[in-house]
Amino acid sequence: MGNVTESLKTLLESDGAMCAAIVDSNSGMVLGQDGTGLDLELAAAGNTEVVRAKLKTMKSLGLKDTIEDILITLGTQYHIIRPVAKNEGLFMYLVLDKAKSNLALARRNCQSVEADLNV
């Protein structure tokens, strides 16, 4: 099982990875971060609101399902937000350089890290 530091290093092995964080979505606080390119404290707080809004919308729609991941596509970057199923209230956040990354492989890497993450 991977701890936060090991999990972040594995996330950053994805082609085009710029930075990553493990975030507590109850508080918006970063539990661990690695890489450069963004203010991850600010991004974590903002993406906490994204996760909360999606969960609220799903509840309003009566959807009895879970979020696998949330993908935000910018002009030059991909942002992947992946809730950690076995640790409710945590999510992984990975930022990729769009020109250098393989989105399918990065999502697969996130799935693998999620399965091994031990917080």
C-alpha positions, 0 to 999 in steps of 0.5 A: 500500500502506498502512503501519500508521498509514494502515491504522489510520486507515482501520479507524477510518473504519468507523461506530462504530469506537472503537479499532484495533490491528495486533498481532504474535501471536507476541509479543502486542506492539502494532505500532500503535494508534489510538482510545480506549476500551480498554487496547489493550496488554492487549487485544492480549495477550489476543487473541493467546491467542484467535488461538493457541487457535483455530489450535491447535483447528483443527490438532487437528481436522485442519482445513486452512483459514485464519481469515478473522476472529474476531468477539466480540460483547459487549453493547455492542461488536463486537470483530473480530480479522482475521489478516493473510494475507500477514504470518503472525503479524500480526492487526488488531483493531478495536473497534466500538460495537454501537449505532453500527456496521454489522458487515458494512461494518466486516468489509468495511473490515477485508478491504480494509485487510488487502489493502493493509497493508504492514508 
